[in-house]
């Protein structure tokens, strides 16, 4: 199923694919993730409590395709490239941990790593710039 959601005035396109053995295949703005699914008590939020989504620019990871940003708050577990390295679109360049899960961050363009803005072990907020590819 596809969804358009808004978090802190940022628009995200989410597609939830197959769910098997407590793991769901989820795509957020074109980046694939595997997420753990926990069954929660039925909670219903009335539609009137959720503001309608507004079209805002996509996160930096999408509209500035050479900018790798944190999609959610978390910890930088590993940086798999160095300044000057050549990377290919679809290559995992950073691994971050959020909600006790490792999340690979993937570059969307071919290019050279121009700058690494954070170090391994850094705590990051949503949207924090991690590295630049150009």
Residue pairs with C-beta under 8 A, 6 or more apart in sequence:
1 15
1 16
2 13
2 14
2 15
3 13
3 14
3 15
3 16
4 11
4 12
4 13
4 14
4 53
5 11
5 12
5 14
5 53
6 12
6 51
6 53
6 54
6 56
7 126
8 126
9 54
9 56
10 56
10 57
10 58
10 59
10 126
10 127
11 53
11 54
11 55
11 56
11 57
11 58
12 28
12 29
12 58
12 59
13 28
13 29
13 30
14 26
14 27
14 28
15 26
15 27
16 24
16 25
16 26
17 24
17 25
17 26
17 27
18 24
18 25
19 25
19 37
22 36
22 37
22 38
23 34
23 35
23 36
23 37
24 34
24 35
24 36
24 37
25 32
25 33
25 34
26 32
26 33
26 34
26 35
27 33
28 71
29 58
29 59
29 61
29 62
29 71
30 62
30 108
31 61
31 71
31 105
31 106
32 106
33 103
33 104
34 101
35 101
36 101
57 63
59 69
59 71
59 127
60 67
60 69
60 127
60 129
61 67
61 68
61 69
61 71
61 105
61 108
62 108
65 108
65 109
66 107
66 108
66 109
66 111
66 114
66 132
66 133
66 134
67 129
67 132
67 133
68 93
68 94
68 105
68 107
68 129
68 130
68 131
68 132
68 133
69 127
69 128
69 129
69 130
70 96
70 105
70 124
70 125
70 126
70 127
70 128
70 130
71 103
71 105
71 126
72 98
72 99
72 103
72 126
73 98
73 123
73 124
73 125
73 126
74 96
74 97
74 98
74 99
74 103
74 123
74 124
75 96
75 97
75 98
75 121
75 122
75 123
75 124
76 94
76 95
76 96
76 118
76 119
76 120
76 121
76 122
76 124
76 130
77 95
77 96
77 97
77 102
77 120
78 94
78 95
78 120
79 93
79 94
79 116
79 118
79 119
79 120
79 130
79 131
80 92
80 93
80 94
80 95
81 87
81 93
81 113
81 116
81 131
82 113
82 116
83 113
83 114
83 115
83 116
84 112
84 113
85 112
85 113
86 110
86 111
86 112
86 113
87 93
87 107
87 110
87 111
87 112
87 113
87 133
88 107
88 110
89 107
89 108
89 109
89 110
90 106
90 107
90 108
91 106
91 107
92 104
92 105
92 106
93 105
93 106
93 107
93 113
93 131
93 133
94 104
94 105
94 130
94 131
95 102
95 103
95 104
95 105
96 102
96 103
96 105
96 124
96 130
97 103
105 130
107 133
109 133
111 133
111 134
112 133
112 134
113 131
113 132
113 133
114 132
114 133
114 134
115 131
115 132
116 130
116 131
117 128
117 129
117 130
117 131
117 132
118 124
118 128
118 129
118 130
118 131
124 130
